Amino acid sequence: MKRQLFAISFATLSALSAFSLLSSASAQTAQSKTITVRVDSASTTNGIAFDAGSSLEAQPDMLTRVFVENQRIGQISAPDNRVAASFNLQTDGKSDKALVPVRVELYDRDDSTQEAIDINPLSGLKVLNLRYEPATGNIINERGVKVGNRGTLFDLEGLGDGDKKATIRLSITHR
């Protein structure tokens, strides 16, 4: 009887020790990181009419939004009627995922409407739905293709689905 109790106690302690080690290991791998997204600038092709009116009024009134894990972490508007905008937006979000979803949107904002400006080089898509991999620093697009590296500015140009397109410059990193 004593041997059976000892065996059960020993097995229980061993199982608890193993569970404790697994729990601490998984807690370390799922540690939350601060993801920093920087939207440096955006520019459109001169001559594309974004709005009705004179040539100055036809230029876009750009607005950009940034999301990490579907949480909006930043938004900024540029001065009205510009073909190029310097946003200098740097904003942080939290994630514990191995592949962090990062979405960047660019709009032409008018009095009552906001129209998406195509910044995605893939056909049929306007916004950027990127994935950032903190372990490697790779930034990949919807098709799994690497488009950038951690902390380095890179440019993506929309295909022009719907005529309104732009090139956006951004970077992603973490700490």
Secondary structure, 3 states (H helix, E strand, C coil): CHHHHHHHHHHHHHHHHHHHHHHHHHHHHCCCEEEEEEEEEEEECCCCCCCCCCCCCCCCCEEEEEEECCEEEEEEECCCCCCEEEEEEEEEEEECCCCEEEEEEEEEECCCCEEECECCCCCCCCCEEEEEECCCCEEECCCCCEEEECCCCEEEECCCCCCCEEEEEEEEEEC
